[in-house]
Amino acid sequence: MGVTAPLRREHQELLPHIEALCAVAEAAEGDRDTLVKALDDTLTFLERHLIPHAQAEDAVLYPKVEQVMRAPGATATMRRDHEEVVELTRRLRRLRDGLTGPPSSGPLSSEQRRGLQRLLYGLHAVVRLHFAKEEEVYLPLLDAELTAEDAAAMFQAMHGSASLPS
């Protein structure tokens, strides 16, 4: 696995939550209360775990990748993925908040259901592809170029830069 094994393990820990996005999208067909609970859990994961993980990558991992590649800006598309995740999460938060205001009973309207499913399936696709790009392109470069000490310092800095929302 190489010196990037800790990040690969972290991705493996995040992956079940990413896969759950599809299950929540499918729950849009069912009971509103169950859906709201699933959305709350999903938003907690996105806002308290995935987005801080992305912020740590932007602050520490990607500068290291660009340094190793000797290519400033090489990770710009990955940073754009992170921006998209943040925007989709904001939209999901707004949609979820609208589910508990009046009228807040009965099944979702077809418009609400389609909007919710688009957001959740979109988040799933963006994050899955993003993880694949990191693991197949960037992490092998770091494995080849970083010493164990450099990698340990990088991961320590990543964990230090990840901040949870207040």
N, CA, C and O atoms as a DFTB+ gen file, in Angstrom:
664 C
 N C O
     1  1       0.810      -1.200       0.000
     2  2       0.000       0.000       0.000
     3  2       0.851       1.262       0.000
     4  3       0.426       2.268      -0.568
     5  1       1.984       1.255       0.585
     6  2       2.862       2.408       0.558
     7  2       2.599       3.385       1.683
     8  3       1.825       3.117       2.602
     9  1       3.262       4.527       1.586
    10  2       3.201       5.520       2.663
    11  2       1.846       6.219       2.731
    12  3       1.556       6.890       3.721
    13  1       1.015       6.079       1.709
    14  2      -0.306       6.719       1.724
    15  2      -1.388       5.808       2.299
    16  3      -2.576       6.116       2.202
    17  1      -0.988       4.703       2.888
    18  2      -1.965       3.765       3.463
    19  2      -2.954       4.438       4.423
    20  3      -4.135       4.094       4.394
    21  1      -2.522       5.384       5.274
    22  2      -3.510       6.012       6.166
    23  2      -4.640       6.723       5.409
    24  3      -5.791       6.686       5.844
    25  1      -4.322       7.360       4.295
    26  2      -5.365       8.046       3.535
    27  2      -6.264       7.031       2.837
    28  3      -7.477       7.225       2.750
    29  1      -5.677       5.966       2.349
    30  2      -6.488       4.916       1.722
    31  2      -7.434       4.292       2.749
    32  3      -8.589       4.002       2.435
    33  1      -6.948       4.086       3.971
    34  2      -7.817       3.553       5.039
    35  2      -8.932       4.541       5.370
    36  3     -10.079       4.147       5.579
    37  1      -8.585       5.825       5.415
    38  2      -9.607       6.841       5.692
    39  2     -10.683       6.825       4.609
    40  3     -11.870       6.934       4.914
    41  1     -10.279       6.693       3.362
    42  2     -11.254       6.601       2.278
    43  2     -12.149       5.382       2.470
    44  3     -13.359       5.459       2.258
    45  1     -11.557       4.255       2.872
    46  2     -12.354       3.041       3.096
    47  2     -13.374       3.242       4.219
    48  3     -14.477       2.698       4.166
    49  1     -13.000       4.024       5.232
    50  2     -13.930       4.317       6.324
    51  2     -15.044       5.251       5.865
    52  3     -16.168       5.153       6.356
    53  1     -14.754       6.147       4.939
    54  2     -15.754       7.088       4.429
    55  2     -16.686       6.436       3.402
    56  3     -17.838       6.845       3.257
    57  1     -16.188       5.436       2.700
    58  2     -16.927       4.848       1.582
    59  2     -18.323       4.330       1.934
    60  3     -19.246       4.567       1.154
    61  1     -18.536       3.645       3.045
    62  2     -19.909       3.201       3.343
    63  2     -20.897       4.367       3.452
    64  3     -22.065       4.234       3.085
    65  1     -20.428       5.496       3.952
    66  2     -21.291       6.677       4.046
    67  2     -21.586       7.245       2.654
    68  3     -22.679       7.751       2.400
    69  1     -20.608       7.156       1.765
    70  2     -20.806       7.617       0.393
    71  2     -21.816       6.711      -0.305
    72  3     -22.711       7.189      -1.002
    73  1     -21.669       5.410      -0.115
    74  2     -22.604       4.459      -0.725
    75  2     -24.010       4.644      -0.173
    76  3     -24.989       4.410      -0.880
    77  1     -24.118       5.062       1.084
    78  2     -25.428       5.272       1.709
    79  2     -26.203       6.405       1.043
    80  3     -27.423       6.478       1.190
    81  1     -25.520       7.292       0.313
    82  2     -26.221       8.371      -0.380
    83  2     -27.268       7.807      -1.336
    84  3     -28.350       8.378      -1.480
    85  1     -26.955       6.698      -1.983
    86  2     -27.910       6.080      -2.907
    87  2     -29.108       5.514      -2.153
    88  3     -30.243       5.620      -2.619
    89  1     -28.863       4.917      -1.000
    90  2     -29.968       4.378      -0.194
    91  2     -30.887       5.497       0.281
    92  3     -32.106       5.329       0.317
    93  1     -30.310       6.630       0.643
    94  2     -31.132       7.768       1.068
    95  2     -31.939       8.286      -0.124
    96  3     -33.102       8.655       0.034
    97  1     -31.344       8.316      -1.292
    98  2     -32.077       8.740      -2.499
    99  2     -33.273       7.831      -2.740
   100  3     -34.352       8.302      -3.102
   101  1     -33.089       6.544      -2.544
   102  2     -34.187       5.597      -2.729
   103  2     -35.248       5.767      -1.643
   104  3     -36.426       5.502      -1.883
   105  1     -34.836       6.211      -0.444
   106  2     -35.782       6.430       0.659
   107  2     -36.708       7.607       0.378
   108  3     -37.714       7.772       1.068
   109  1     -36.393       8.418      -0.607
   110  2     -37.251       9.556      -0.961
   111  2     -38.625       9.081      -1.421
   112  3     -39.576       9.862      -1.464
   113  1     -38.725       7.802      -1.765
   114  2     -40.006       7.235      -2.199
   115  2     -40.884       6.875      -1.003
   116  3     -42.075       6.617      -1.180
   117  1     -40.325       6.849       0.218
   118  2     -41.053       6.336       1.373
   119  2     -41.518       7.399       2.347
   120  3     -41.848       8.525       1.973
   121  1     -41.534       7.005       3.599
   122  2     -42.034       7.803       4.713
   123  2     -41.192       9.058       4.944
   124  3     -39.964       8.989       4.985
   125  1     -41.853      10.191       5.091
   126  2     -41.163      11.473       5.260
   127  2     -40.320      11.502       6.524
   128  3     -39.182      11.971       6.484
   129  1     -40.843      11.014       7.650
   130  2     -40.085      11.058       8.908
   131  2     -38.804      10.233       8.813
   132  3     -37.749      10.655       9.285
   133  1     -38.905       9.064       8.204
   134  2     -37.728       8.211       8.022
   135  2     -36.724       8.905       7.108
   136  3     -35.518       8.872       7.354
   137  1     -37.227       9.524       6.065
   138  2     -36.357      10.240       5.126
   139  2     -35.650      11.409       5.813
   140  3     -34.449      11.598       5.621
   141  1     -36.371      12.189       6.604
   142  2     -35.777      13.334       7.287
   143  2     -34.665      12.864       8.213
   144  3     -33.609      13.494       8.274
   145  1     -34.882      11.769       8.935
   146  2     -33.836      11.218       9.816
   147  2     -32.616      10.804       8.989
   148  3     -31.481      11.093       9.367
   149  1     -32.850      10.130       7.869
   150  2     -31.739       9.704       7.005
   151  2     -31.001      10.919       6.443
   152  3     -29.774      10.901       6.345
   153  1     -31.723      11.961       6.079
   154  2     -31.088      13.172       5.575
   155  2     -30.275      13.860       6.664
   156  3     -29.186      14.367       6.396
   157  1     -30.790      13.882       7.881
   158  2     -30.040      14.470       8.993
   159  2     -28.718      13.733       9.194
   160  3     -27.672      14.357       9.374
   161  1     -28.774      12.397       9.162
   162  2     -27.548      11.603       9.310
   163  2     -26.583      11.878       8.155
   164  3     -25.376      12.005       8.361
   165  1     -27.122      11.967       6.955
   166  2     -26.305      12.234       5.767
   167  2     -25.639      13.597       5.863
   168  3     -24.447      13.732       5.587
   169  1     -26.402      14.600       6.251
   170  2     -25.844      15.954       6.362
   171  2     -24.799      16.035       7.472
   172  3     -23.801      16.740       7.323
   173  1     -25.008      15.336       8.569
   174  2     -23.993      15.295       9.627
   175  2     -22.696      14.722       9.076
   176  3     -21.619      15.264       9.326
   177  1     -22.794      13.628       8.329
   178  2     -21.600      13.037       7.721
   179  2     -20.924      14.025       6.763
   180  3     -19.714      14.240       6.840
   181  1     -21.700      14.617       5.874
   182  2     -21.120      15.519       4.874
   183  2     -20.467      16.733       5.527
   184  3     -19.336      17.086       5.191
   185  1     -21.171      17.370       6.458
   186  2     -20.703      18.624       7.043
   187  2     -19.614      18.427       8.100
   188  3     -18.756      19.293       8.267
   189  1     -19.639      17.309       8.808
   190  2     -18.696      17.115       9.910
   191  2     -17.542      16.172       9.593
   192  3     -16.558      16.117      10.332
   193  1     -17.663      15.427       8.490
   194  2     -16.599      14.471       8.168
   195  2     -16.047      14.669       6.755
   196  3     -14.848      14.878       6.573
   197  1     -16.926      14.602       5.766
   198  2     -16.427      14.642       4.392
   199  2     -15.863      16.019       4.016
   200  3     -14.772      16.102       3.450
   201  1     -16.580      17.078       4.319
   202  2     -16.092      18.412       3.941
   203  2     -14.821      18.775       4.706
   204  3     -13.901      19.313       4.089
   205  1     -14.710      18.513       6.018
   206  2     -13.409      18.751       6.670
   207  2     -12.279      17.911       6.066
   208  3     -11.146      18.383       5.972
   209  1     -12.574      16.677       5.657
   210  2     -11.585      15.836       4.977
   211  2     -11.122      16.534       3.692
   212  3      -9.927      16.584       3.400
   213  1     -12.075      17.068       2.932
   214  2     -11.743      17.766       1.686
   215  2     -10.928      19.026       1.962
   216  3      -9.991      19.332       1.225
   217  1     -11.275      19.749       3.009
   218  2     -10.527      20.966       3.359
   219  2      -9.084      20.620       3.730
   220  3      -8.160      21.358       3.385
   221  1      -8.891      19.511       4.424
   222  2      -7.532      19.085       4.780
   223  2      -6.749      18.703       3.529
   224  3      -5.555      18.985       3.430
   225  1      -7.417      18.067       2.580
   226  2      -6.738      17.739       1.329
   227  2      -6.316      19.014       0.596
   228  3      -5.192      19.114       0.105
   229  1      -7.231      19.985       0.529
   230  2      -6.910      21.249      -0.149
   231  2      -5.729      21.954       0.513
   232  3      -4.860      22.500      -0.167
   233  1      -5.705      21.936       1.842
   234  2      -4.676      22.672       2.584
   235  2      -3.320      21.977       2.582
   236  3      -2.285      22.644       2.580
   237  1      -3.313      20.644       2.583
   238  2      -2.055      19.917       2.804
   239  2      -1.719      18.921       1.691
   240  3      -0.621      18.954       1.135
   241  1      -2.655      18.048       1.371
   242  2      -2.367      16.975       0.412
   243  2      -2.077      17.519      -0.983
   244  3      -1.071      17.154      -1.591
   245  1      -2.940      18.379      -1.492
   246  2      -2.768      18.846      -2.869
   247  2      -1.518      19.693      -3.066
   248  3      -0.862      19.558      -4.099
   249  1      -1.160      20.561      -2.123
   250  2       0.133      21.239      -2.294
   251  2       1.303      20.250      -2.360
   252  3       2.262      20.461      -3.102
   253  1       1.214      19.179      -1.583
   254  2       2.276      18.165      -1.614
   255  2       2.284      17.448      -2.970
   256  3       3.352      17.199      -3.529
   257  1       1.109      17.117      -3.497
   258  2       1.030      16.475      -4.813
   259  2       1.631      17.394      -5.880
   260  3       2.407      16.943      -6.724
   261  1       1.276      18.669      -5.843
   262  2       1.808      19.615      -6.830
   263  2       3.325      19.756      -6.708
   264  3       4.027      19.900      -7.708
   265  1       3.818      19.713      -5.474
   266  2       5.268      19.778      -5.257
   267  2       5.948      18.547      -5.854
   268  3       6.950      18.672      -6.557
   269  1       5.413      17.376      -5.580
   270  2       5.991      16.129      -6.095
   271  2       5.938      16.096      -7.624
   272  3       6.875      15.636      -8.276
   273  1       4.834      16.587      -8.188
   274  2       4.671      16.598      -9.643
   275  2       5.453      17.739     -10.301
   276  3       5.643      17.756     -11.517
   277  1       5.901      18.688      -9.479
   278  2       6.542      19.894     -10.002
   279  2       5.612      20.581     -11.006
   280  3       6.020      21.010     -12.085
   281  1       4.333      20.664     -10.591
   282  2       3.305      21.198     -11.479
   283  2       2.284      21.999     -10.674
   284  3       1.235      21.473     -10.299
   285  1       2.589      23.266     -10.409
   286  2       1.614      24.099      -9.705
   287  2       0.273      24.110     -10.451
   288  3       0.227      24.238     -11.675
   289  1      -0.793      23.974      -9.698
   290  2      -2.125      23.973     -10.298
   291  2      -2.601      22.620     -10.787
   292  3      -3.727      22.505     -11.271
   293  1      -1.772      21.596     -10.672
   294  2      -2.136      20.273     -11.188
   295  2      -3.358      19.680     -10.495
   296  3      -4.008      18.791     -11.046
   297  1      -3.676      20.156      -9.306
   298  2      -4.812      19.595      -8.564
   299  2      -6.050      20.490      -8.632
   300  3      -6.997      20.298      -7.868
   301  1      -6.047      21.450      -9.528
   302  2      -7.175      22.390      -9.610
   303  2      -8.505      21.679      -9.844
   304  3      -9.522      22.071      -9.271
   305  1      -8.509      20.651     -10.669
   306  2      -9.771      19.953     -10.926
   307  2     -10.261      19.215      -9.679
   308  3     -11.465      19.079      -9.465
   309  1      -9.329      18.746      -8.868
   310  2      -9.715      18.064      -7.629
   311  2     -10.307      19.070      -6.634
   312  3     -11.279      18.772      -5.940
   313  1      -9.718      20.242      -6.578
   314  2     -10.268      21.296      -5.714
   315  2     -11.669      21.686      -6.189
   316  3     -12.546      21.986      -5.378
   317  1     -11.867      21.679      -7.493
   318  2     -13.199      21.992      -8.037
   319  2     -14.210      20.935      -7.624
   320  3     -15.366      21.254      -7.346
   321  1     -13.783      19.677      -7.583
   322  2     -14.673      18.616      -7.065
   323  2     -15.122      18.958      -5.647
   324  3     -16.297      18.816      -5.310
   325  1     -14.185      19.408      -4.825
   326  2     -14.514      19.756      -3.440
   327  2     -15.524      20.896      -3.395
   328  3     -16.458      20.870      -2.593
   329  1     -15.340      21.890      -4.250
   330  2     -16.293      23.007      -4.299
   331  2     -17.688      22.506      -4.673
   332  3     -18.690      22.975      -4.132
   333  1     -17.742      21.568      -5.585
   334  2     -19.029      21.012      -5.997
   335  2     -19.683      20.249      -4.855
   336  3     -20.894      20.349      -4.661
   337  1     -18.903      19.490      -4.097
   338  2     -19.451      18.768      -2.942
   339  2     -20.025      19.755      -1.933
   340  3     -21.102      19.521      -1.385
   341  1     -19.324      20.847      -1.683
   342  2     -19.817      21.861      -0.743
   343  2     -21.124      22.460      -1.263
   344  3     -22.079      22.610      -0.501
   345  1     -21.174      22.798      -2.538
   346  2     -22.391      23.389      -3.102
   347  2     -23.555      22.406      -3.073
   348  3     -24.667      22.786      -2.704
   349  1     -23.328      21.167      -3.449
   350  2     -24.398      20.168      -3.411
   351  2     -24.879      19.933      -1.981
   352  3     -26.068      19.721      -1.747
   353  1     -23.958      19.973      -1.036
   354  2     -24.332      19.815       0.377
   355  2     -25.183      20.995       0.839
   356  3     -26.159      20.802       1.564
   357  1     -24.832      22.200       0.437
   358  2     -25.652      23.381       0.782
   359  2     -27.059      23.245       0.219
   360  3     -28.042      23.538       0.900
   361  1     -27.145      22.802      -1.015
   362  2     -28.456      22.627      -1.637
   363  2     -29.250      21.528      -0.949
   364  3     -30.462      21.652      -0.769
   365  1     -28.574      20.460      -0.566
   366  2     -29.233      19.377       0.158
   367  2     -29.736      19.874       1.510
   368  3     -30.837      19.515       1.926
   369  1     -28.952      20.687       2.194
   370  2     -29.356      21.264       3.483
   371  2     -30.623      22.106       3.307
   372  3     -31.563      21.993       4.095
   373  1     -30.644      22.944       2.277
   374  2     -31.832      23.779       2.033
   375  2     -33.064      22.922       1.742
   376  3     -34.150      23.190       2.255
   377  1     -32.887      21.900       0.925
   378  2     -34.003      21.028       0.596
   379  2     -34.505      20.312       1.848
   380  3     -35.711      20.231       2.084
   381  1     -33.569      19.793       2.647
   382  2     -33.944      19.089       3.871
   383  2     -34.679      20.031       4.816
   384  3     -35.699      19.650       5.390
   385  1     -34.183      21.250       4.987
   386  2     -34.826      22.207       5.886
   387  2     -36.248      22.519       5.427
   388  3     -37.115      22.799       6.254
   389  1     -36.494      22.476       4.139
   390  2     -37.831      22.706       3.613
   391  2     -38.797      21.568       3.855
   392  3     -40.006      21.735       3.699
   393  1     -38.278      20.418       4.233
   394  2     -39.154      19.263       4.464
   395  2     -39.871      19.323       5.809
   396  3     -40.849      18.604       6.018
   397  1     -39.402      20.163       6.718
   398  2     -40.026      20.208       8.041
   399  2     -40.886      21.447       8.241
   400  3     -41.556      21.582       9.265
   401  1     -40.870      22.349       7.270
   402  2     -41.764      23.495       7.339
   403  2     -43.112      23.114       6.756
   404  3     -43.250      22.035       6.179
   405  1     -44.112      23.978       6.896
   406  2     -45.430      23.638       6.354
   407  2     -45.380      23.572       4.830
   408  3     -44.662      24.388       4.253
   409  1     -46.052      22.703       4.145
   410  2     -46.675      21.517       4.726
   411  2     -45.610      20.445       4.919
   412  3     -44.822      20.173       4.014
   413  1     -45.592      19.849       6.080
   414  2     -44.520      18.895       6.393
   415  2     -45.038      17.501       6.688
   416  3     -44.404      16.740       7.419
   417  1     -46.177      17.166       6.127
   418  2     -46.669      15.807       6.323
   419  2     -46.966      15.201       4.962
   420  3     -47.042      15.897       3.950
   421  1     -47.127      13.917       4.967
   422  2     -47.426      13.221       3.728
   423  2     -46.189      12.991       2.888
   424  3     -45.085      13.389       3.260
   425  1     -46.384      12.350       1.760
   426  2     -45.237      12.044       0.896
   427  2     -44.685      13.311       0.253
   428  3     -45.343      14.350       0.204
   429  1     -43.476      13.191      -0.231
   430  2     -42.862      14.306      -0.951
   431  2     -43.581      14.516      -2.268
   432  3     -44.138      13.584      -2.848
   433  1     -43.561      15.747      -2.726
   434  2     -44.064      16.002      -4.073
   435  2     -43.071      15.371      -5.055
   436  3     -41.923      15.101      -4.704
   437  1     -43.522      15.147      -6.265
   438  2     -42.610      14.555      -7.259
   439  2     -41.435      15.488      -7.518
   440  3     -40.326      15.022      -7.777
   441  1     -41.658      16.799      -7.454
   442  2     -40.571      17.769      -7.644
   443  2     -39.552      17.680      -6.508
   444  3     -38.346      17.686      -6.756
   445  1     -40.028      17.597      -5.267
   446  2     -39.121      17.449      -4.122
   447  2     -38.323      16.154      -4.235
   448  3     -37.111      16.138      -4.019
   449  1     -39.011      15.081      -4.572
   450  2     -38.358      13.768      -4.664
   451  2     -37.278      13.770      -5.745
   452  3     -36.160      13.310      -5.517
   453  1     -37.625      14.294      -6.925
   454  2     -36.643      14.329      -8.018
   455  2     -35.455      15.209      -7.655
   456  3     -34.313      14.836      -7.922
   457  1     -35.697      16.362      -7.055
   458  2     -34.609      17.256      -6.661
   459  2     -33.692      16.610      -5.646
   460  3     -32.468      16.693      -5.755
   461  1     -34.285      15.974      -4.670
   462  2     -33.512      15.286      -3.637
   463  2     -32.680      14.157      -4.245
   464  3     -31.496      14.022      -3.938
   465  1     -33.286      13.364      -5.091
   466  2     -32.560      12.259      -5.709
   467  2     -31.433      12.763      -6.601
   468  3     -30.349      12.179      -6.608
   469  1     -31.668      13.834      -7.352
   470  2     -30.594      14.404      -8.194
   471  2     -29.397      14.808      -7.331
   472  3     -28.250      14.514      -7.670
   473  1     -29.676      15.484      -6.214
   474  2     -28.583      15.922      -5.336
   475  2     -27.818      14.734      -4.760
   476  3     -26.587      14.717      -4.776
   477  1     -28.534      13.760      -4.260
   478  2     -27.875      12.614      -3.619
   479  2     -27.101      11.762      -4.616
   480  3     -25.966      11.369      -4.344
   481  1     -27.698      11.475      -5.762
   482  2     -26.976      10.699      -6.778
   483  2     -25.795      11.506      -7.330
   484  3     -24.747      10.938      -7.637
   485  1     -25.960      12.810      -7.453
   486  2     -24.855      13.664      -7.899
   487  2     -23.704      13.655      -6.917
   488  3     -22.547      13.517      -7.314
   489  1     -24.012      13.801      -5.633
   490  2     -22.963      13.734      -4.605
   491  2     -22.242      12.395      -4.660
   492  3     -21.014      12.337      -4.601
   493  1     -23.003      11.338      -4.773
   494  2     -22.403       9.999      -4.840
   495  2     -21.427       9.908      -6.011
   496  3     -20.296       9.449      -5.847
   497  1     -21.862      10.340      -7.176
   498  2     -21.012      10.233      -8.369
   499  2     -19.755      11.086      -8.251
   500  3     -18.660      10.621      -8.569
   501  1     -19.899      12.320      -7.800
   502  2     -18.744      13.209      -7.678
   503  2     -17.726      12.636      -6.700
   504  3     -16.532      12.602      -6.998
   505  1     -18.187      12.185      -5.537
   506  2     -17.249      11.712      -4.508
   507  2     -16.606      10.393      -4.914
   508  3     -15.406      10.207      -4.711
   509  1     -17.380       9.476      -5.482
   510  2     -16.779       8.194      -5.918
   511  2     -15.695       8.423      -6.966
   512  3     -14.608       7.852      -6.872
   513  1     -15.984       9.247      -7.951
   514  2     -14.995       9.537      -8.987
   515  2     -13.788      10.263      -8.391
   516  3     -12.646       9.983      -8.756
   517  1     -14.043      11.175      -7.495
   518  2     -12.968      11.923      -6.851
   519  2     -12.023      10.982      -6.094
   520  3     -10.803      11.076      -6.234
   521  1     -12.584      10.087      -5.303
   522  2     -11.751       9.126      -4.565
   523  2     -10.946       8.263      -5.537
   524  3      -9.766       8.000      -5.303
   525  1     -11.576       7.827      -6.616
   526  2     -10.868       6.990      -7.594
   527  2      -9.688       7.741      -8.202
   528  3      -8.609       7.172      -8.364
   529  1      -9.888       9.019      -8.540
   530  2      -8.790       9.808      -9.111
   531  2      -7.646       9.942      -8.111
   532  3      -6.479       9.792      -8.474
   533  1      -7.974      10.220      -6.869
   534  2      -6.920      10.334      -5.863
   535  2      -6.152       9.028      -5.718
   536  3      -4.921       9.012      -5.725
   537  1      -6.894       7.937      -5.588
   538  2      -6.244       6.651      -5.311
   539  2      -5.507       6.080      -6.506
   540  3      -4.521       5.363      -6.332
   541  1      -5.953       6.376      -7.700
   542  2      -5.325       5.813      -8.893
   543  2      -4.242       6.710      -9.492
   544  3      -3.360       6.223     -10.200
   545  1      -4.297       8.008      -9.218
   546  2      -3.345       8.925      -9.838
   547  2      -2.421       9.553      -8.800
   548  3      -1.203       9.400      -8.894
   549  1      -2.970      10.251      -7.819
   550  2      -2.143      11.027      -6.895
   551  2      -1.443      10.187      -5.832
   552  3      -0.258      10.388      -5.568
   553  1      -2.155       9.261      -5.227
   554  2      -1.520       8.505      -4.138
   555  2      -0.354       7.645      -4.620
   556  3       0.641       7.548      -3.902
   557  1      -0.419       7.014      -5.796
   558  2       0.780       6.300      -6.272
   559  2       1.986       7.222      -6.453
   560  3       3.118       6.815      -6.194
   561  1       1.752       8.464      -6.897
   562  2       2.860       9.415      -7.021
   563  2       3.491       9.693      -5.662
   564  3       4.714       9.713      -5.520
   565  1       2.631       9.907      -4.663
   566  2       3.145      10.168      -3.315
   567  2       3.856       8.937      -2.752
   568  3       4.892       9.060      -2.100
   569  1       3.299       7.753      -3.004
   570  2       3.953       6.520      -2.538
   571  2       5.361       6.404      -3.113
   572  3       6.280       5.954      -2.429
   573  1       5.525       6.807      -4.360
   574  2       6.826       6.696      -5.029
   575  2       7.808       7.767      -4.586
   576  3       9.018       7.544      -4.638
   577  1       7.324       8.917      -4.155
   578  2       8.203      10.054      -3.899
   579  2       8.422      10.405      -2.428
   580  3       9.468      10.956      -2.085
   581  1       7.475      10.104      -1.561
   582  2       7.599      10.538      -0.166
   583  2       8.267       9.477       0.694
   584  3       8.082       8.277       0.492
   585  1       9.045       9.947       1.654
   586  2       9.564       9.034       2.670
   587  2       8.457       8.791       3.684
   588  3       7.465       9.519       3.717
   589  1       8.626       7.784       4.494
   590  2       7.645       7.503       5.546
   591  2       7.513       8.701       6.483
   592  3       6.417       9.013       6.948
   593  1       8.631       9.370       6.757
   594  2       8.607      10.537       7.653
   595  2       7.856      11.702       7.014
   596  3       7.071      12.380       7.677
   597  1       8.101      11.934       5.716
   598  2       7.386      13.000       5.008
   599  2       5.878      12.737       5.014
   600  3       5.078      13.644       5.244
   601  1       5.509      11.492       4.759
   602  2       4.091      11.131       4.721
   603  2       3.460      11.288       6.101
   604  3       2.346      11.797       6.223
   605  1       4.171      10.851       7.138
   606  2       3.639      10.992       8.500
   607  2       3.414      12.459       8.846
   608  3       2.399      12.809       9.449
   609  1       4.350      13.308       8.471
   610  2       4.209      14.748       8.730
   611  2       3.035      15.316       7.935
   612  3       2.295      16.162       8.436
   613  1       2.867      14.857       6.714
   614  2       1.758      15.332       5.887
   615  2       0.422      14.945       6.516
   616  3      -0.484      15.774       6.597
   617  1       0.288      13.694       6.963
   618  2      -0.971      13.253       7.562
   619  2      -1.244      13.962       8.886
   620  3      -2.390      14.276       9.207
   621  1      -0.187      14.210       9.645
   622  2      -0.368      14.950      10.892
   623  2      -0.870      16.360      10.580
   624  3      -1.765      16.864      11.258
   625  1      -0.302      16.991       9.565
   626  2      -0.742      18.342       9.176
   627  2      -2.179      18.313       8.659
   628  3      -2.954      19.233       8.921
   629  1      -2.533      17.257       7.923
   630  2      -3.916      17.150       7.441
   631  2      -4.887      17.069       8.597
   632  3      -5.912      17.751       8.598
   633  1      -4.578      16.241       9.584
   634  2      -5.482      16.094      10.727
   635  2      -5.530      17.374      11.551
   636  3      -6.559      17.694      12.146
   637  1      -4.435      18.097      11.586
   638  2      -4.414      19.370      12.297
   639  2      -5.204      20.448      11.587
   640  3      -5.715      21.366      12.228
   641  1      -5.314      20.350      10.249
   642  2      -6.016      21.384       9.497
   643  2      -7.501      21.107       9.360
   644  3      -8.275      22.012       9.049
   645  1      -7.906      19.869       9.588
   646  2      -9.335      19.543       9.479
   647  2     -10.084      20.135      10.656
   648  3      -9.806      19.824      11.814
   649  1     -11.028      20.985      10.339
   650  2     -11.792      21.622      11.417
   651  2     -13.255      21.244      11.318
   652  3     -13.820      21.178      10.226
   653  1     -13.849      21.002      12.439
   654  2     -15.260      20.678      12.471
   655  2     -16.054      21.960      12.597
   656  3     -15.602      22.927      13.210
   657  1     -17.249      21.963      12.008
   658  2     -18.072      23.159      12.122
   659  2     -18.487      23.419      13.563
   660  3     -18.616      22.488      14.357
   661  1     -18.692      24.673      13.892
   662  2     -19.107      25.027      15.241
   663  2     -20.530      24.654      15.486
   664  3     -21.049      24.882      16.579
